Amino acid sequence: MSDRIVKKEVNRIATWNVRSLGVRGKLENIEKEMKRLNTDILGMSDIKWKDEGNFWSENYRVIYSGDKNSNTGVG
């Protein structure tokens, strides 16, 4: 048996119903909360953004999918 210690990277994963990211400053608020809670991956429902895409915001990559009318969406 080996005395070697193997370190594993641990990712903290969470899900939130954000009830629309159409409000100015809401994405920045979510980023602050992710940092505060040490969350690496966040699944968001009800973001209400149009179409689909991805972009970088601060140190976080945002990947999203919505509809034509901004009625639904996940991120």
C-alpha positions as CSV (number, residue, x, y, z in Angstrom):
1,M,0.0,0.0,0.0
2,S,1.3,3.4,-0.9
3,D,1.7,6.3,1.5
4,R,1.1,8.8,-1.3
5,I,-1.7,11.2,-0.9
6,V,-3.7,12.0,-4.0
7,K,-5.4,15.4,-4.1
8,K,-8.6,15.8,-6.0
9,E,-10.0,19.1,-7.3
10,V,-13.5,19.6,-5.9
11,N,-16.1,21.6,-7.8
12,R,-19.0,23.1,-6.0
13,I,-22.1,22.9,-8.1
14,A,-25.4,24.7,-7.4
15,T,-28.7,25.5,-9.2
16,W,-30.8,28.6,-8.9
17,N,-34.1,29.9,-10.3
18,V,-33.0,33.4,-11.0
19,R,-36.4,34.7,-12.3
20,S,-35.0,36.6,-15.2
21,L,-31.5,38.1,-15.9
22,G,-33.1,41.0,-17.8
23,V,-32.6,43.3,-14.8
24,R,-29.5,45.5,-15.0
25,G,-26.8,44.4,-12.6
26,K,-28.3,41.0,-11.9
27,L,-25.6,39.0,-13.6
28,E,-22.9,40.9,-11.6
29,N,-24.9,40.1,-8.4
30,I,-24.9,36.4,-9.3
31,E,-21.1,36.5,-9.9
32,K,-20.6,38.1,-6.4
33,E,-22.7,35.4,-4.8
34,M,-20.9,32.6,-6.7
35,K,-17.6,34.0,-5.3
36,R,-19.0,34.4,-1.8
37,L,-20.4,30.8,-1.8
38,N,-17.3,29.4,-3.5
39,T,-19.4,28.0,-6.3
40,D,-17.6,26.8,-9.5
41,I,-20.6,25.7,-11.6
42,L,-24.1,27.2,-11.5
43,G,-27.1,26.0,-13.4
44,M,-29.7,28.8,-13.8
45,S,-33.4,28.4,-14.8
46,D,-35.8,31.0,-16.0
47,I,-33.2,33.5,-17.2
48,K,-35.5,34.8,-20.0
49,W,-32.8,35.6,-22.6
50,K,-33.3,35.5,-26.4
51,D,-31.7,32.8,-28.6
52,E,-28.6,30.9,-27.4
53,G,-24.9,31.6,-27.0
54,N,-22.0,32.0,-24.7
55,F,-19.6,34.7,-23.4
56,W,-17.1,35.4,-20.7
57,S,-18.1,37.6,-17.8
58,E,-15.3,38.3,-15.3
59,N,-13.8,34.8,-14.6
60,Y,-17.0,33.0,-15.4
61,R,-18.2,31.5,-18.7
62,V,-21.9,32.0,-19.3
63,I,-23.6,29.5,-21.6
64,Y,-27.3,30.0,-22.2
65,S,-30.3,28.9,-24.3
66,G,-33.6,30.8,-24.6
67,D,-36.4,31.3,-27.0
68,K,-37.3,34.0,-29.6
69,N,-39.4,36.0,-27.2
70,S,-37.4,36.0,-24.0
71,N,-40.1,34.0,-22.2
72,T,-38.0,31.0,-21.1
73,G,-34.3,30.0,-20.9
74,V,-31.6,28.3,-18.9
75,G,-28.0,29.1,-18.3
